[in-house]
Amino acid sequence: MKRFRRHGQESQRDRLKQELFQFNKAIEHGFPHQPSALGYSPSLQLLAIGTRSGAIKLYGAPGVEFMGLHDENAAVTQVHFMPHQVELVTLLDDNSLHMWTLRGHKGLSELLEIGRFTLTGPPGAPPSVTRVTAVLAHTSGELLLLGTEGGHVFIVEVPGFRELEERNISLDQVAASVPDDYIGRRNLEHVEALQENPINPNQVVIGYGRGLMVIWDLEKRCAIQHIPATQQLESVWWTEDGSYILSSHSDGSYCRWMVGGEDVNDEEEKSDIPYGHFPCKLPSVKVVLAFSGGMPRASYGDRHCITVIHSKTHVALDFTSRIIDFFVIRDGLQHTGDPSALVVLVEEELVVIDLQTDCWPVIQTPYLVPLHSSAITCSHHVSAIPLKLWERVIAAGELQNTHYSKKPWPITGGQNLAPDPPQRDLLLTGHEDGTVHFWDASGVCLYPLYKLSTAGVFHTDADPNDNMNQGAEGEWPPFRKVGCFDPYSDDPRLGIQKIHLCKYSGYLTVAGTAGQILVLELNDEAAEQTVEAKVVDLLQGQEGFRWKGHTRLDVREEPVLFPPGFQPFALVQCQPPAVVTALTLHSEWKLVAFGTSHGFGLYDYQQKNTVLIKCTLNPSDQLAMEGPLSRVKSIKKSLRQSFRRIRRSRVSLRKHHVNNTAKLQEANARLEAELAEMELAPVQRKIEARSSDDSFTGLVRTLYFADTFLSDSSHNTPSLWAGTNGGCVFAYMLRLPPVEHRADEPVTAQPAKEIQLMHRAPVVGIVVLDGHGAPLPEPLEVAHDLARSPDMQGSHQLLVISEEQFKVFTLPKVSAKMKLKLTAVDGSRVRRVGVAWFCSSRTEDYGESGLVVLTNQGDVHVVSLPHVKMQVQYPCIRREDVSGIASCVFTKHGQGFYLISPSEFERFSLSTCYLVEPRCLVEAPLHSGSSSQRRSQPDGFKLLTVTHRLGFFFLEAEDHNVFRLFKMYREGSDVFDSIKS
């Protein structure tokens, strides 16, 4: 009977797990790492980006996003949408072609790979014969033209990837149609470009590397014109009326050639060299009204430019990184109207220029924002932001964005069918240049709201008037800097290391690399004020210690004008100025706690007084006095320790096995192998008790405020808890004066408890549970009626999370009650921990609190509270991805963010109720459909007009939709025969 009951309880628990927990990697936020190709579909209004890692990402209207990943670990070199269809083709650098489609499934679209193909070529042919260098997706939607390194053009039928050998264009055929004097002068080289005649799809221009351009008739299968340019060809563009071809060349020139009539002479009709006869820094990759490159390499070798010329306006847009590709968006239903926007993909960001507004301002991007405009150094997530704070942050951000265009985002493809976010969430990222970026993390798009800069508080080496990228008035070329990517920090000491925002009071505290802690409040008006630094000596005058690291930042003594938004009013400067490793804010008590590798302190930001200073530095820890360790120092230290272990082992072995050299060599080899595994493996395979002499044992890992029982079980009191790298927990009892005397009487702190964990494992988290076993609410949460008051009748419990285990103590006696060892077998250690609320997906009024834990193996665990039992475990991050694990941040509702690259966050969810993912639909444009669908298209339509031009029939139906029917009358359709007659 007992066995049956236990089984029933386990089944109930399993069902409850299915209601509460479900792991999903939902979406990637940010800018794709190492982009390598760009594509655009005017009919679908979708943008595609391929990356060096083989990913393909599609973007439309905000919230419309798709992602695919090639099985091959190869870079995407080209992306081409099939005209008027929901298919696209990608070319990888392994010379494979892949067909993708947006297929409907349960009312939503999903990106699927439906075919792959590699040109084979004749037997024995060198690889250059079939190495694809140019791709043209024909407007028929049924053909791909593939130009190769060997100069051939292969024609392939899609989507089946069937090579039409009889229609291929060989190099011999082209050479036979070109005058002998041209062929005699030069080799044609590879196919550099393929372009279709906009008004006659039977004609394509083939551009060869040495400059020759040949117009080929696909129906007649012959060359009808050749253009013998003499400069190295970079790109070709056919004007919309089909009367001219524009070519760009390696000497910085672009030329215009007339199409039709007799063969043109050796000299082009019109040539223009905007920046003179100099070698180009970059080739011109397209010519419409914009072209990239053309800059003299000697003078502008560090520039990444696109020149835009329209009427009398001439601007050289100077981008922040290497240009990958660009395209122009045009107005009109057929996208043949005036240019409205220039979309430029550079290596580190996407920039969109408004071409219809004076001065051509930048349009702010709702997605693909470069999160790494300055390197991300930390993150902080805040859930369920109150509306008033949300609106004030947005208002402050809008004042910063007046330089952006007012035009809406021009890429509008697809429909976003995701429900509205249930709450407003903020993600705050700290950066190396001392800025904090506020992001709207409520939905699919991680949208920038506001940027806070802390650099103005300090004197730095940067001169605000010194901008090498801004051109002087009258300068030629007329440079204009665009983009926000700036990886260089004027002073690395400004880097933000910790952030804490109170969403109820609007107080924010940020801490940096040089021991600076700023307390800020939200102000809707600009204010000029002086920020005085309170220096806190964490060594408390101990002798024998000398700081060898960087100096602290110099605070400006004069008043500083701070713009609307978060403005600093208090500053704490730790001495020594080491990196701040722990930070927490209690806005109800007006206290900030901070910690470094030397100790921790408590600061009253209402009275601007220091309440507590505690030095945790181990007297034998000299490394903590050297500042941030470089990787080289760390490697040298680990190698020294390794060789010492080997020497000690060898000495011991010699004493026991003096006469057995074979065993000695075997033992040494085994030791060295184990040593190599320990040094190189990403996880530690064995858990051992740490010595108190280990480095950085005094480093403060976590700080926590709690109103709980410390002295006895009948009187609760405010308290501060601190956990160190050496497994030590310090508890201080705080005395807060009454509210009416809070501004006058000082806050005091006295030591109450101290816990030393047996194995001295680093303490990474502290949580106090109330009488019901629930975590204590956040400051001011109860006052705003957003949480129930904690149970102060029953006994409280202290949960200490170390790298190795979860241990529960009773309060106030601090006696061990229960514990859960993570594992001592595979070396798992806790790296990140957070408290989350998990709602049931079936019962609205039921939920549970749990600990969300990330280990150094990359696994995510959920641990129940207060019983501290393992609920679920999911693999999340590759264990080799050390930076990804270190960057992870959890939300209060069971989601998480971590960096999968310097510029991208992966978002995941552990909750069945809180999942943010793209839910979108892309419908095929009216011209789309397979051949059979297009053949049957006229049925059911009343024909209003029929015209015949250039071998094509145009049928206009009652709804004025135009259908191009490509030579279908040849296939025996009665409809077309009657039209033809």
PALO-45750 format. One record per residue (C-alpha): residue in three letters; x, y, z. Coordinates in steps of 0.02 Angstrom, whole numbers, plus 50000, padded with zeros to 5 digits. Layout:
PALO-45750
AlaXYZ ...
//
This chain:
PALO-45750
Met500005000050000 Lys501405012050042 Arg502275007449880 Phe500695011349782 Arg500485028049869 Arg502275032949832 His502035028449650 Gly500465038949644 Gln501385053749720 Glu502765051949592 Ser501505051649450 Gln500665067149520 Arg502355075649534 Asp502765071149353 Arg501125078449294 Leu501455094249392 Lys503175095549312 Gln502355095049141 Glu501205109149195 Leu502605120149264 Phe504215116649170 Gln504615115648986 Phe506285120248908 Asn506295130448748 Lys507635140048657 Ala506455152748587 Ile507365166648497 Glu509015175348465 His509135194048498 Gly510425205848426 Phe511505206748273 Pro512085190648185 His513905186648220 Gln515045187548068 Pro513775191047931 Ser514355186047758 Ala512905188447637 Leu511365199247612 Gly509775196247513 Tyr508135205447489 Ser506445201247414 Pro505475216647355 Ser503895206447332 Leu503965198247505 Gln504755213447589 Leu505945201747679 Leu507785204047719 Ala508965189047730 Ile510675188147811 Gly511865173447798 Thr513325170947917 Arg515025162747915 Ser514375149148031 Gly513075143547904 Ala511545151947981 Ile510215160347875 Lys509065173147957 Leu507545181647883 Tyr506755197747947 Gly505185207047896 Ala504045218347997 Pro504535219548181 Gly504175202548258 Val504315193148093 Glu505905182848107 Phe506475165948042 Met508085156348065 Gly508835141347977 Leu510505132547994 His511405123147858 Asp512035105947904 Glu513685110347823 Asn514875120247931 Ala515225132647792 Ala514995151247766 Val513505157947669 Thr514235168047525 Gln512655172847429 Val510785173747462 His509505175747322 Phe507605176047336 Met506655168147193 Pro505635182447116 His503815183247174 Gln503965167147273 Val504235161547452 Glu505835152247408 Leu507635157747421 Val509305150247371 Thr510915150847470 Leu512675147647407 Leu513985141547530 Asp515855142947515 Asp515955123947494 Asn515085127347325 Ser513435119347377 Leu511765127347335 His510265125847452 Met508425129447423 Trp507355135847567 Thr505505139147577 Leu504295147447697 Arg503015133847718 Gly501375136047809 His501025124947959 Lys499535127048076 Gly499255144948022 Leu501085150048040 Ser502575150047924 Glu504165140447955 Leu505825140947862 Leu506285124047791 Glu507685117747680 Ile506925108247534 Gly508425104247424 Arg510285105147398 Phe511375103947244 Thr513185104547190 Leu513775106847011 Thr514725091546953 Gly515415096346784 Pro516135084646652 Pro517245070346711 Gly519035075546741 Ala518645094146736 Pro519605105046860 Pro518615111847010 Ser518655129546937 Val517465124046799 Thr516045121946924 Arg516585134047061 Val515085145847071 Thr515525164447076 Ala513885172547023 Val512055167747041 Leu510525174746951 Ala508775169747005 His507755171646847 Thr506095180846854 Ser505215165546787 Gly505475158046959 Glu506015141846876 Leu507835144746830 Leu509495148246914 Leu510955154646810 Leu512615149946890 Gly514195158646832 Thr515805149746876 Glu517635152746904 Gly518005144146738 Gly516945156646642 His515475145046607 Val513645148646645 Phe512615133646699 Ile510715134246693 Val509795124446827 Glu507935121346845 Val507225123947019 Pro506595118647141 Gly507185101447084 Phe508965107347044 Arg508965098946872 Glu510375104846761 Leu509795109746586 Glu511365104546494 Glu510695109546324 Arg510465127546382 Asn512155129746469 Ile513255143946407 Ser515035138046386 Leu516555149146380 Asp516895143046203 Gln515185149046145 Val515495166246218 Ala517265167246147 Ala516625162845975 Ser515475178045977 Val516815190446032 Pro518015198645909 Asp519675189845892 Asp520665205245936 Tyr519855206146108 Ile520085187546144 Gly521875188646087 Arg522245202746208 Arg521615194746366 Asn520835179746449 Leu519025182046500 Glu519295174946676 His517865170746794 Val516045176246786 Glu515965191346900 Ala514145196246876 Leu512505190646801 Gln511065202846773 Glu509385200946688 Asn508615213746571 Pro507175221246673 Ile506045222446521 Asn506585206746429 Pro506955191746540 Asn507625182346389 Gln509175193346393 Val510525192446525 Val512195201246534 Ile513695190646582 Gly515115200646657 Tyr516865193046659 Gly518265197346779 Arg519385205446647 Gly518005217646599 Leu517105209846452 Met515195210246460 Val514135199546344 Ile512245201046323 Trp511575183546295 Asp509865178646227 Leu509225163646324 Glu507915159246194 Lys509025160746040 Arg510515154046138 Cys511735166346064 Ala512645182546105 Ile511785198046038 Gln513025211246098 His514715212446181 Ile515435226746284 Pro517345226046285 Ala517785235546442 Thr519645236146480 Gln519675237746670 Gln519435224046797 Leu517565222046821 Glu516795222946995 Ser514915223846966 Val513565226246835 Trp511855234446846 Trp510505235346713 Thr509455251246717 Glu507595248946742 Asp507115254046567 Gly508335241346495 Ser509215254346388 Tyr510865255446482 Ile512075244446577 Leu513125251946717 Ser514775243846761 Ser515975247346904 His517835244046897 Ser519335241547007 Asp520095258546966 Gly518655267547053 Ser517675271246895 Tyr515925267046841 Cys515355267246659 Arg513715268246564 Trp513465257846408 Met512015258646284 Val511085242446252 Gly510505237746076 Gly511055242245900 Glu512795238645837 Asp514195233045952 Val514865247546050 Asn516615253846023 Asp518045249946137 Glu517745266346228 Glu516255266946342 Glu514915279846307 Lys515085288546476 Ser516345285946614 Asp516435293846785 Ile517795292446916 Pro517095301347070 Tyr518715301147169 Gly520045301047034 His521145287546956 Phe521745278547111 Pro521705260347164 Cys520075257147259 Lys520075252547440 Leu518485242647411 Pro517685237047249 Ser516045244747197 Val514815230747226 Lys513265239147153 Val512835254447055 Val511095262047067 Leu511245279047143 Ala512445272147272 Phe514105263247261 Ser515395257147386 Gly517245259647372 Gly518115270747247 Met519195278547382 Pro521065281147357 Arg521835267447462 Ala523345277847513 Ser522315291847591 Tyr520775282647653 Gly521355265147692 Asp520375264947855 Arg518715270447779 His517215259447739 Cys516165270347627 Ile514625270547517 Thr514435285747407 Val512665291847371 Ile512415304147229 His510715311647192 Ser510505327547092 Lys511745339847169 Thr511905330347333 His513475319947354 Val513865311247519 Ala515165298147565 Leu514365288047705 Asp515765282347819 Phe515305266147908 Thr516005258548066 Ser516575241947992 Arg516825232747828 Ile515385233447705 Ile514615216547663 Asp513245221947542 Phe511825234247518 Phe510215236847423 Val508965250647387 Ile507115250047433 Arg505955258547310 Asp504185265047326 Gly502695258547230 Leu501755242247221 Gln502985235347095 His504475242747190 Thr505025252547038 Gly504695270047104 Asp505865282647181 Pro507185276147303 Ser506545277547481 Ala507895269247586 Leu509665262747574 Val509965246947676 Val511785243247713 Leu512445227647798 Val514165230247873 Glu515145217947974 Glu514535224048144 Glu512825232048113 Leu511385235547993 Val511135253747943 Val509605260347851 Ile509675277647772 Asp508095287747737 Leu508325294247558 Gln506715304347556 Thr507105316147700 Asp508335330447687 Cys510085326447750 Trp509705307947731 Pro509545303247916 Val509685285647985 Ile508085275848022 Gln508165267648193 Thr508125248648180 Pro506815239048281 Tyr507905223548275 Leu509675218648223 Val510315232048343 Pro512175229848379 Leu512115225248563 His514015225648561 Ser514185243748502 Ser515315243648653 Ala515765226548723 Ile514475219648846 Thr515205217349019 Cys513645212649122 Ser511755210949112 His510285213649229 His508455208949197 Val506935216949279 Ser505205209349255 Ala503495217649259 Ile504005235949250 Pro502675248049316 Leu501895258549179 Lys502445275249252 Leu504295270349258 Trp504145262749084 Glu503455278749010 Arg504785289449094 Val506195278549027 Ile505455279248852 Ala505265298248862 Ala507095300148913 Gly507615288948769 Glu506595298548641 Leu507525314348686 Gln509145305448640 Asn508475299748470 Thr508035316348389 His509365313548256 Tyr508435298348187 Ser507235299248041 Lys505365300148079 Lys504985288147937 Pro504325270847985 Trp505375255147966 Pro505375251447777 Ile505475232347785 Thr503695226847819 Gly503515208947756 Gly502485195747843 Gln501235196647984 Asn501685196148168 Leu500395184548247 Ala501205183548419 Pro500065189048561 Asp500435205148652 Pro501725202848791 Pro500905199548960 Gln502045212049046 Arg503385225149018 Asp505155218449042 Leu506815227549040 Leu508525220449001 Leu509955231649056 Thr511675228748982 Gly513265236349052 His514655240548930 Glu516525243148926 Asp516375261748889 Gly515395265249049 Thr513665265248971 Val512095255849022 His510845251748885 Phe509005249148923 Trp508115236748808 Asp506295232448790 Ala506375213648818 Ser504485210948824 Gly504295203148652 Val505195195948503 Cys506185211748461 Leu507495217648585 Tyr507155236048558 Pro508295250148622 Leu507405262148740 Tyr508735272748825 Lys510615274148850 Leu511445280049010 Ser513245285949010 Thr514265286949170 Ala515835294149088 Gly515285312149119 Val515545310149306 Phe517405307049283 His518905314749198 Thr519465303549054 Asp520755304848916 Ala519405307448785 Asp519165324548708 Pro517315326748665 Asn517815337748517 Asp519075325248449 Asn518205314548320 Met519335308448184 Asn517885301748082 Gln516935317948060 Gly517395327447904 Ala517755345947905 Glu516635357747810 Gly517095358447626 Glu518135342447638 Trp518205331347485 Pro517615317747486 Pro516165324047595 Phe516245310847731 Arg514805307947851 Lys514985295347992 Val513515283348012 Gly513215268848129 Cys513445266548315 Phe514715252348328 Asp516215258548425 Pro517245244648506 Tyr518565256148576 Ser518415262248755 Asp519255278448803 Asp519615271448976 Pro519315253049020 Arg519105257949203 Leu517395264749155 Gly516755247249117 Ile515115242749205 Gln515225226649306 Lys513625226249410 Ile511885233949392 His510385234349509 Leu508755243549469 Cys507285245549588 Lys505755246349476 Tyr504635253449613 Ser505685268249669 Gly506645271849509 Tyr508325270849598 Leu509755263149501 Thr511485258349557 Val512925253549442 Ala514685248249486 Gly516255247849381 Thr517975240949350 Ala518905253849455 Gly517895251449615 Gln516635265249578 Ile514815263449635 Leu513575276349571 Val511825278649640 Leu510615286849518 Glu508815292549517 Leu507635295849373 Asn507355314149332 Asp506265320449190 Glu507215336849176 Ala509035340849142 Ala510005345349300 Glu511725352449337 Gln512515345549494 Thr514125340049575 Val514375321949621 Glu515515320149772 Ala516455304049799 Lys516445294949965 Val518075285149977 Val517915268550068 Asp519515259750123 Leu519095241250119 Leu520815236850189 Gln520435247650341 Gly522225253450354 Gln523005236150363 Glu524865236950337 Gly525875226150221 Phe524695227450074 Arg525095237749920 Trp523905239149774 Lys524795235749609 Gly523325237849492 His522545252649403 Thr522195269149486 Arg520445275249527 Leu519505287049412 Asp519635305649443 Val517955313149487 Arg517495329949412 Glu517455343149547 Glu516475355649444 Pro514575353949417 Val514075342749272 Leu512505345049167 Phe511575328549159 Pro510205326049027 Pro508465319749072 Gly508485301649128 Phe509485293249264 Gln510605305849351 Pro511955301549480 Phe511805309549652 Ala512975298549756 Leu514645290449721 Val515625277849823 Gln517445274649778 Cys518205258549843 Gln520025258749893 Pro520945248949825 Pro520005252449662 Ala519695234149619 Val518285227349513 Val516605227449603 Thr516075209149612 Ala514405210449706 Leu513075223949719 Thr511315225449789 Leu510105239649825 His508715241049955 Ser507705256149904 Glu506535255150054 Trp507975256350176 Lys508975268050060 Leu510505256850072 Val511755250149945 Ala512925235549980 Phe514465232349874 Gly515915220249874 Thr517605217649792 Ser519025205249807 His519555214349968 Gly517935215650065 Phe516205223150068 Gly515365238950127 Leu513665246450163 Tyr513215264150109 Asp511745274950162 Tyr511325284950005 Gln510035295550094 Gln511275302650218 Lys512775299050105 Asn513685290150245 Thr514645273850257 Val513775261950376 Leu514915246750371 Ile516615241450307 Lys517225223550319 Cys518905217550254 Thr518865199450194 Leu520605198850119 Asn521645183750166 Pro523365189350230 Ser524205176650117 Asp523275182149961 Gln524475193549870 Leu523635190449701 Ala522125200449758 Met523255215649765 Glu523745214849582 Gly522115220449504 Pro521285211349360 Leu522385196749312 Ser522825194849130 Arg522615178049047 Val524485176549031 Lys524725178549219 Ser523375165549252 Ile524165153149133 Lys525895155949208 Lys525195153449383 Ser524295137349336 Leu525835130649248 Arg526915134349400 Gln525695125249512 Ser525625110649390 Phe527505108449384 Arg527605109549573 Arg526325095549587 Ile527325084949464 Arg528945088049558 Arg528145083749725 Ser527425067949650 Arg529095062849577 Val530005065549742 Ser528715055049832 Leu528835041249702 Arg530735040849710 Lys530675038049899 His529555022849877 His530215015949714 Val532045020149709 Asn532545004849609 Asn531045003749495 Thr531325016549357 Ala530025008649243 Lys528645011149370 Leu529255028749401 Gln529155033149217 Glu527425025349205 Ala526805035049356 Asn527525051249290 Ala526695048749122 Arg525045045349209 Leu525235060849316 Glu525635071649166 Ala524125064949073 Glu522995068849222 Leu523795085949235 Ala523475089649051 Glu521655084449072 Met521445095749224 Glu522255110449139 Leu521375109048972 Ala519665101949015 Pro518285114949029 Val517615107049190 Gln518465101449348 Arg518305082749367 Lys518565081649553 Ile517895091349702 Glu519105093749844 Ala519125103750003 Arg519925120449965 Ser521365127250064 Ser521175143850154 Asp522775148950066 Asp521965148449894 Ser521925164749797 Phe520425176349806 Thr519595167649954 Gly519065184850016 Leu518215189649854 Val516395193949888 Arg515245184049772 Thr513505188549835 Leu512605201249945 Tyr510825200050009 Phe509645210650114 Ala508335202050223 Asp507115206550361 Thr507225190750466 Phe507655183350636 Leu509465184650688 Ser509485187250876 Asp507945177450931 Ser506385169650857 Ser505205183450914 His506035199150848 Asn506395201350664 Thr507665214150609 Pro508425220850447 Ser510035211850402 Leu511415211050273 Trp512165194550216 Ala513795192450120 Gly514545176750043 Thr516375175149992 Asn517415164749875 Gly518125155450024 Gly516455148250080 Cys516155160750218 Val514475169250255 Phe514405185150359 Ala512775191650432 Tyr512555209150503 Met511095215550602 Leu510535232850545 Arg509685245950651 Leu508625258150551 Pro507975273950638 Pro506105277450631 Val505445285050471 Glu505245302250548 His507075302350601 Arg507785292950453 Ala508645308350382 Asp509465312950548 Glu509915297350646 Pro511265285850576 Val511005267950519 Thr512075255850620 Ala512675238250587 Gln513365225250705 Pro514015207750667 Ala512765194050709 Lys513235177550627 Glu514675169650533 Ile514595153050440 Gln516085143850368 Leu515625130250244 Met516585114050270 His517315112750095 Arg517585131550078 Ala516655131449913 Pro516255148949845 Val514555155449899 Val513595160849744 Gly511875164249818 Ile510935167649981 Val509045166750002 Val507985168350159 Leu506335158750161 Asp504865164450268 Gly503755153850380 His502855146850228 Gly504485142350144 Ala504305156250014 Pro505725168049968 Leu505595185350045 Pro504815198349928 Glu505815212049846 Pro505945229149930 Leu504335239449911 Glu503465224849825 Val502235222449968 Ala501975241149984 His501405241549802 Asp500195226849831 Leu501155215949710 Ala501625202549836 Arg500915195849997 Ser501765200150159 Pro503035187150215 Asp502525175350353 Met503405181550510 Gln502545169250628 Gly503405153150582 Ser505275150250586 His506315156950442 Gln507615146950347 Leu509255152250269 Leu509715144250102 Val511565145550059 Ile512015140849881 Ser513835136549854 Glu514645130549695 Glu514435112649756 Gln512835111349856 Phe511235119249923 Lys511165119750112 Val509695125150221 Phe509955132150397 Thr508645136550526 Leu508555154250592 Pro509005161550712 Lys510025146750777 Val510885143750609 Ser510855124950627 Ala510965114050471 Lys509275106950421 Met509495099050248 Lys510615099650097 Leu510695094549916 Lys512355090649834 Leu512365095649653 Thr513565081649607 Ala515295076149655 Val515505064149510 Asp515565073949348 Gly516215090049425 Ser514665100849403 Arg514745117349492 Val513475131249510 Arg513895146449405 Arg512255156249407 Val510735155449519 Gly509075164749529 Val507355163449608 Ala505895161549486 Trp504015159449497 Phe503275145549390 Cys501425146649350 Ser500405131349304 Ser499855130249123 Arg498225121849175 Thr497745130149339 Glu497865149049337 Asp497915151349525 Tyr499315138649556 Gly501175141649549 Glu502805137349635 Ser504415146249677 Gly505995137749626 Leu507855140249610 Val508495141449432 Val510285135449424 Leu511585135349285 Thr513125124349303 Asn514835124849226 Gln514265110149118 Gly512995121749036 Asp511515112449113 Val510025121749186 His509185114449341 Val507605119149434 Val507675115649621 Ser506085116049726 Leu505845127249876 Pro505835125150024 His506205106450012 Val507735108749900 Lys507395094249783 Met507945093049602 Gln506455095149486 Val507095095449308 Gln508735096549215 Tyr509025102449037 Pro510605104548932 Cys510655122848881 Ile512395129648842 Arg513905120348775 Arg515075117448922 Glu516525123848816 Asp515625140548798 Val516365148548953 Ser515865166248903 Gly514075160748870 Ile513945152849042 Ala514725168049125 Ser513515179949038 Cys511905170849084 Val510545180549176 Phe508885173549239 Thr507195182049246 Lys505895181249386 His504745170749276 Gly505875156449224 Gln506695163649068 Gly508525167149036 Phe509725176248921 Tyr511525172048878 Leu512755178048746 Ile513005165848602 Ser514205178348522 Pro514825195748567 Ser513295203048479 Glu511885190448510 Phe510845184648656 Glu510015167648654 Arg508365168148748 Phe507685152348830 Ser506225147948941 Leu505965134949076 Ser504145139449105 Thr502615132749018 Cys501745149649037 Tyr503105162148990 Leu503795159348817 Val504275173248696 Glu504505166748519 Pro504145172648341 Arg502425167948278 Cys502245174748104 Leu501505171447933 Val502195175647761 Glu500975173447619 Ala501525170847440 Pro501375186247330 Leu500085186347191 His501385181747059 Ser501965166247150 Gly501575148047126 Ser502255133247032 Ser502205131246844 Ser500605121346850 Gln499795134446960 Arg500315148246842 Arg499635138846692 Ser497915137646772 Gln497935155346837 Pro496865163446699 Asp495405151646732 Gly494055160946826 Phe494715178146781 Lys493875190146664 Leu495175196846544 Leu495125215546521 Thr496675218946416 Val497955208246330 Thr499615214946268 His501095206346188 Arg502845213546209 Leu504565206046193 Gly503895188446183 Phe502815189646341 Phe500975190246370 Phe500285201946502 Leu498525198246564 Glu497635211046671 Ala496195204246773 Glu494715212846855 Asp495715216347013 His497095223946904 Asn498365210746954 Val499595207146815 Phe500155189446775 Arg501645186446665 Leu501445170546566 Phe503135165346502 Lys502925157246331 Met501555146046397 Tyr500675146246230 Arg502025134046172 Glu501365121146292 Gly499725119346198 Ser498525128946310 Asp496905133346220 Val496815149546316 Phe498485155246251 Asp498155149446075 Ser496595160046070 Ile497525174846141 Lys498915172646013 Ser497685172545869 
//
